[in-house]
Amino acid sequence: MSIITITEEYKIIKQLGKGGFGEVYLVSNQKDNKYYAIKKILINNLSEEELKLRETEGIILSNISNEYIVKYYDSFKDNDYL
């Protein structure tokens, strides 16, 4: 899992949705000029175990290739968010 700051690589375009586990944004990648969706999850109030589960979810998603599941590209921490 790479640790990068959202302002270095991604520019937020607009919010796409919001739910119980976080918010989803349309972003543009400043390096490859492509658009992606980023799911921001507030982690400052999670226990160590809950945080580990969220990080494990990213690892699992990165290994899935299925036409019915959104492609996973990266995970990173930015301040209080995963």
DSSP file (Angstrom, degrees, kcal/mol; ACC not computed):
  #  RESIDUE AA STRUCTURE BP1 BP2  ACC     N-H-->O    O-->H-N    N-H-->O    O-->H-N    TCO  KAPPA ALPHA  PHI   PSI    X-CA   Y-CA   Z-CA
    1    1 A M              0   0    0      0, 0.0     2,-0.2     0, 0.0    75,-0.1   0.000 360.0 360.0 360.0 123.2    0.0    0.0    0.0
    2    2 A S        -     0   0    0     73,-0.4     2,-0.6    74,-0.0    73,-0.1  -0.610 360.0-141.2 -87.7 148.8    1.5    3.3   -1.0
    3    3 A I        +     0   0    0     -2,-0.2     2,-0.3    73,-0.2    73,-0.1  -0.929  36.8 150.9-110.8 111.1    1.2    6.4    1.1
    4    4 A I        -     0   0    0     -2,-0.6     2,-0.4    73,-0.1     3,-0.0  -0.895  45.2-110.6-133.0 164.6    0.7    9.6   -0.9
    5    5 A T    >>  -     0   0    0     -2,-0.3     3,-1.3     1,-0.1     4,-1.2  -0.827  21.4-134.4 -97.9 135.0   -1.0   12.9   -0.3
    6    6 A I  H 3> S+     0   0    0     -2,-0.4     4,-2.3     1,-0.3    -1,-0.1   0.826 103.3  57.7 -59.1 -33.9   -4.2   13.5   -2.3
    7    7 A T  H 34 S+     0   0    0      1,-0.2    -1,-0.3     2,-0.2     0, 0.0   0.736 102.8  55.2 -72.5 -21.4   -3.1   17.1   -3.2
    8    8 A E  H <4 S+     0   0    0     -3,-1.3    -1,-0.2     1,-0.1    -2,-0.2   0.906 128.3   9.7 -73.8 -43.1    0.1   15.8   -4.8
    9    9 A E  H  < S+     0   0    0     -4,-1.2    21,-3.8     1,-0.2    22,-0.4   0.740 120.8  53.1-113.2 -30.2   -1.4   13.4   -7.2
   10   10 A Y  E  <  -A   29   0A   0     -4,-2.3     2,-0.5    -5,-0.3    19,-0.2  -0.910  54.0-160.0-120.6 139.1   -5.2   13.8   -7.3
   11   11 A K  E     -A   28   0A   0     17,-2.5    17,-2.3    -2,-0.4     2,-0.3  -0.971  25.9-126.8-113.5 124.4   -7.5   16.8   -7.8
   12   12 A I  E     +A   27   0A   0     -2,-0.5    15,-0.2    15,-0.2     3,-0.1  -0.548  27.8 177.2 -72.6 128.4  -11.1   16.5   -6.6
   13   13 A I  E     -     0   0A   0     13,-3.2     2,-0.3     1,-0.4    14,-0.2   0.865  60.5 -34.9 -94.4 -52.9  -13.6   17.3   -9.3
   14   14 A K  E     -A   26   0A   0     12,-1.3    12,-3.0     0, 0.0    -1,-0.4  -0.981  60.8 -92.2-165.7 161.5  -16.9   16.7   -7.4
   15   15 A Q  E     -A   25   0A   0     -2,-0.3    10,-0.3    10,-0.2     3,-0.1  -0.676  30.0-175.8 -81.7 133.8  -18.6   14.4   -4.9
   16   16 A L  E     -     0   0A   0      8,-3.2     2,-0.3    -2,-0.4     9,-0.2   0.735  60.7 -22.7 -98.8 -30.0  -20.3   11.4   -6.4
   17   17 A G  E     -A   24   0A   0      7,-1.7     7,-2.6     2,-0.0    -1,-0.3  -0.988  47.9-143.8-171.9 171.8  -21.9    9.9   -3.3
   18   18 A K  E     +A   23   0A   0     -2,-0.3     2,-0.2     5,-0.2     5,-0.2  -0.989  24.6 155.0-151.9 138.7  -22.0    9.6    0.4
   19   19 A G  E >   -A   22   0A   0      3,-2.9     3,-0.9    -2,-0.3    -2,-0.0  -0.818  57.2 -72.8-150.1-170.1  -22.8    6.7    2.7
   20   20 A G  T 3  S+     0   0    0     -2,-0.2     3,-0.1     1,-0.2     0, 0.0   0.731 126.1  43.4 -65.9 -23.9  -22.3    5.2    6.1
   21   21 A F  T 3  S-     0   0    0      1,-0.3     2,-0.3    20,-0.1    -1,-0.2   0.413 123.7 -62.5-105.6   1.4  -18.7    4.1    5.4
   22   22 A G  E <   -A   19   0A   0     -3,-0.9    -3,-2.9    19,-0.1     2,-0.3  -0.961  55.0 -68.1 152.7-168.4  -17.4    7.2    3.6
   23   23 A E  E     -AB  18  40A   0     17,-2.0    17,-3.4    -2,-0.3     2,-0.4  -0.908  31.8-143.7-122.9 148.8  -17.7    9.6    0.7
   24   24 A V  E     -AB  17  39A   0     -7,-2.6    -8,-3.2    -2,-0.3    -7,-1.7  -0.957  18.8-173.3-118.9 132.9  -16.9    9.0   -3.0
   25   25 A Y  E     -AB  15  38A   0     13,-2.7    13,-2.7    -2,-0.4     2,-0.5  -0.926  26.6-127.3-125.1 146.5  -15.3   11.6   -5.2
   26   26 A L  E     +AB  14  37A   0    -12,-3.0   -13,-3.2    -2,-0.3   -12,-1.3  -0.823  41.8 177.4 -84.1 128.2  -14.5   12.0   -8.9
   27   27 A V  E     -AB  12  36A   0      9,-3.0     9,-2.5    -2,-0.5     2,-0.4  -0.911  27.3-134.9-131.1 158.2  -10.9   13.0   -9.1
   28   28 A S  E     -AB  11  35A   0    -17,-2.3   -17,-2.5    -2,-0.3     2,-0.6  -0.944  22.4-129.3-111.3 138.9   -8.3   13.6  -11.9
   29   29 A N  E  >  -A   10   0A   0      5,-3.0     4,-1.7    -2,-0.4     5,-0.3  -0.761   9.7-152.7 -87.3 124.2   -4.9   12.1  -11.6
   30   30 A Q  T  4 S+     0   0    0    -21,-3.8    -1,-0.1    -2,-0.6   -20,-0.1   0.674  91.2  49.2 -71.7 -17.9   -2.3   14.8  -12.2
   31   31 A K  T  4 S+     0   0    0    -22,-0.4    -1,-0.2     3,-0.1   -21,-0.1   0.879 125.9  19.9 -89.8 -42.4    0.3   12.3  -13.5
   32   32 A D  T  4 S-     0   0    0      2,-0.1    -2,-0.2     0, 0.0     3,-0.1   0.441  93.0-129.1-110.1  -0.2   -1.7   10.3  -16.1
   33   33 A N     <  +     0   0    0     -4,-1.7     2,-0.3     1,-0.2    -3,-0.1   0.775  63.9 131.7  57.8  30.0   -4.6   12.8  -16.7
   34   34 A K        -     0   0    0     -5,-0.3    -5,-3.0     0, 0.0     2,-0.4  -0.712  56.6-117.4-106.3 162.3   -7.2   10.1  -16.2
   35   35 A Y  E     +B   28   0A   0     -2,-0.3     2,-0.3    -7,-0.2    -7,-0.2  -0.792  34.7 171.3-101.0 143.4  -10.3   10.2  -14.0
   36   36 A Y  E     -B   27   0A   0     -9,-2.5    -9,-3.0    -2,-0.4     2,-0.5  -0.914  31.7-118.9-140.2 164.9  -10.8    7.9  -11.0
   37   37 A A  E     -B   26   0A   0     -2,-0.3     2,-0.5   -11,-0.2   -11,-0.2  -0.937  26.6-161.1-106.1 134.3  -13.3    7.5   -8.1
   38   38 A I  E     -B   25   0A   0    -13,-2.7   -13,-2.7    -2,-0.5     2,-0.6  -0.966   6.9-152.9-117.1 130.0  -11.8    7.8   -4.6
   39   39 A K  E     -B   24   0A   0     -2,-0.5     2,-0.5   -15,-0.2   -15,-0.2  -0.909  13.1-157.5-100.4 117.3  -13.6    6.5   -1.6
   40   40 A K  E     -B   23   0A   0    -17,-3.4   -17,-2.0    -2,-0.6     2,-0.5  -0.849   8.3-171.0 -98.7 124.9  -12.6    8.5    1.5
   41   41 A I        -     0   0    0     -2,-0.5    41,-2.4   -19,-0.2     2,-0.3  -0.970  23.9-127.9-117.8 122.9  -13.1    6.7    4.9
   42   42 A L  B     +C   81   0B   0     -2,-0.5    39,-0.2    39,-0.2     3,-0.1  -0.547  33.1 171.6 -67.4 124.6  -12.7    8.7    8.1
   43   43 A I    >   +     0   0    0     37,-3.2     3,-1.5    -2,-0.3    38,-0.2   0.456  49.9  93.3-117.3  -3.2  -10.2    6.7   10.2
   44   44 A N  T 3  S+     0   0    0     36,-0.9    -1,-0.1     1,-0.3    37,-0.1   0.709  94.0  42.9 -68.9 -16.4   -9.4    8.9   13.2
   45   45 A N  T 3  S+     0   0    0     35,-0.2    -1,-0.3    -3,-0.1     2,-0.3   0.287  92.8 106.9-108.8  10.0  -12.1    7.3   15.3
   46   46 A L    <   -     0   0    0     -3,-1.5    -3,-0.1     1,-0.1     2,-0.1  -0.622  69.8-120.5 -88.4 146.6  -11.4    3.6   14.2
   47   47 A S     >  -     0   0    0     -2,-0.3     4,-2.5     1,-0.1     5,-0.2  -0.322  33.5-103.1 -71.9 166.7   -9.8    1.1   16.5
   48   48 A E  H  > S+     0   0    0      1,-0.2     4,-2.1     2,-0.2     5,-0.1   0.879 124.4  51.1 -59.3 -38.5   -6.6   -0.5   15.4
   49   49 A E  H  > S+     0   0    0      2,-0.2     4,-1.9     1,-0.2    -1,-0.2   0.910 109.9  48.4 -66.4 -43.3   -8.5   -3.6   14.5
   50   50 A E  H  > S+     0   0    0      2,-0.2     4,-1.9     1,-0.2    -2,-0.2   0.890 111.0  51.2 -64.7 -39.4  -11.0   -1.7   12.4
   51   51 A L  H  X S+     0   0    0     -4,-2.5     4,-2.2     1,-0.2    -1,-0.2   0.916 108.5  51.3 -63.1 -43.2   -8.3    0.2   10.6
   52   52 A K  H  X S+     0   0    0     -4,-2.1     4,-2.3     1,-0.2    -1,-0.2   0.878 107.8  53.2 -61.8 -38.5   -6.5   -3.1    9.8
   53   53 A L  H  X S+     0   0    0     -4,-1.9     4,-2.0     2,-0.2    -1,-0.2   0.897 108.6  49.4 -63.4 -40.9   -9.8   -4.5    8.4
   54   54 A R  H  X S+     0   0    0     -4,-1.9     4,-1.4     2,-0.2    -2,-0.2   0.897 112.2  47.7 -65.4 -40.8  -10.1   -1.4    6.1
   55   55 A E  H  X S+     0   0    0     -4,-2.2     4,-1.6     1,-0.2    -2,-0.2   0.883 110.3  52.3 -67.4 -37.7   -6.6   -1.9    4.9
   56   56 A T  H  X S+     0   0    0     -4,-2.3     4,-2.5     1,-0.2    -2,-0.2   0.869 102.9  59.1 -65.2 -37.0   -7.1   -5.6    4.3
   57   57 A E  H  X S+     0   0    0     -4,-2.0     4,-2.8     1,-0.2    -1,-0.2   0.913 104.7  50.8 -57.3 -43.2  -10.2   -4.8    2.2
   58   58 A G  H  X S+     0   0    0     -4,-1.4     4,-1.9     2,-0.2    -1,-0.2   0.893 109.3  50.0 -61.9 -40.7   -7.9   -2.7   -0.1
   59   59 A I  H  X S+     0   0    0     -4,-1.6     4,-0.6     2,-0.2    -2,-0.2   0.917 112.4  47.3 -64.2 -43.9   -5.5   -5.6   -0.4
   60   60 A I  H >< S+     0   0    0     -4,-2.5     3,-1.3     1,-0.2     4,-0.2   0.936 111.9  49.6 -63.3 -47.1   -8.4   -8.0   -1.3
   61   61 A L  H >< S+     0   0    0     -4,-2.8     3,-1.4     1,-0.3    11,-0.4   0.842 103.1  61.2 -62.3 -33.3   -9.9   -5.6   -3.8
   62   62 A S  H 3< S+     0   0    0     -4,-1.9    -1,-0.3     1,-0.3    -2,-0.2   0.716 104.4  50.2 -67.1 -18.8   -6.5   -5.2   -5.5
   63   63 A N  T << S+     0   0    0     -3,-1.3     2,-0.5    -4,-0.6    -1,-0.3   0.371  92.2  94.4 -99.4   3.2   -6.5   -8.9   -6.3
   64   64 A I    <   -     0   0    0     -3,-1.4     2,-0.4    -4,-0.2     8,-0.4  -0.829  45.5-179.6-101.2 132.1   -9.9   -9.1   -7.8
   65   65 A S        +     0   0    0     -2,-0.5     2,-0.3     6,-0.1     5,-0.1  -0.919  25.4 140.2-128.9 105.5  -10.5   -8.8  -11.6
   66   66 A N    >   -     0   0    0     -2,-0.4     3,-1.6     3,-0.4    -2,-0.0  -0.995  54.4-132.0-149.6 136.9  -14.2   -9.0  -12.4
   67   67 A E  T 3  S+     0   0    0     -2,-0.3     4,-0.1     1,-0.3    -1,-0.1   0.682 108.6  52.6 -64.6 -17.0  -16.3   -7.1  -14.9
   68   68 A Y  T 3  S+     0   0    0      2,-0.1     2,-0.4    -3,-0.0    -1,-0.3   0.406  99.8  71.3 -99.4   1.1  -19.0   -6.5  -12.2
   69   69 A I  S <  S-     0   0    0     -3,-1.6    -3,-0.4    -8,-0.0     3,-0.1  -0.968  90.0-109.4-121.4 133.1  -16.6   -5.0   -9.7
   70   70 A V        -     0   0    0     -2,-0.4     2,-0.2     1,-0.1    -2,-0.1  -0.339  43.8-105.1 -58.6 135.6  -15.0   -1.5  -10.0
   71   71 A K        -     0   0    0     -4,-0.1     2,-0.4     1,-0.1    -1,-0.1  -0.435  30.4-139.2 -68.1 132.2  -11.3   -1.9  -10.6
   72   72 A Y        +     0   0    0    -11,-0.4     3,-0.1    -8,-0.4    -1,-0.1  -0.767  28.5 166.6 -92.5 135.1   -9.1   -1.1   -7.6
   73   73 A Y        -     0   0    0     -2,-0.4     2,-0.3     1,-0.4    -1,-0.1   0.743  53.8 -15.2-116.8 -40.6   -5.9    0.9   -8.3
   74   74 A D        -     0   0    0    -73,-0.1    -1,-0.4     2,-0.0     2,-0.3  -0.989  42.5-147.4-162.8 160.9   -4.4    2.2   -5.0
   75   75 A S        +     0   0    0     -2,-0.3   -73,-0.4   -73,-0.1     2,-0.3  -0.985  25.6 157.5-134.5 147.6   -4.8    3.0   -1.3
   76   76 A F        -     0   0    0      6,-0.6     2,-0.4    -2,-0.3   -73,-0.2  -0.984  35.7-116.2-162.0 161.8   -3.3    5.7    0.7
   77   77 A K        -     0   0    0     -2,-0.3     2,-0.4   -75,-0.1     5,-0.2  -0.865  23.0-177.7-104.3 139.2   -3.7    7.7    3.9
   78   78 A D  B >   -D   81   0B   0      3,-2.5     3,-1.7    -2,-0.4     2,-0.3  -0.890  61.7 -60.2-138.2 103.7   -4.3   11.5    3.8
   79   79 A N  T 3  S-     0   0    0     -2,-0.4    -1,-0.0     1,-0.3   -74,-0.0  -0.437 124.0  -8.9  57.9-114.8   -4.5   13.1    7.2
   80   80 A D  T 3  S+     0   0    0     -2,-0.3   -37,-3.2    -3,-0.1   -36,-0.9   0.184 122.5  85.5 -97.3  16.9   -7.5   11.4    9.0
   81   81 A Y  B <    CD  42  78B   0     -3,-1.7    -3,-2.5   -39,-0.2   -39,-0.2  -0.887 360.0 360.0-124.0 149.6   -8.7    9.5    6.0
   82   82 A L              0   0    0    -41,-2.4    -6,-0.6    -2,-0.3   -43,-0.1   0.284 360.0 360.0-107.6 360.0   -7.9    6.2    4.2
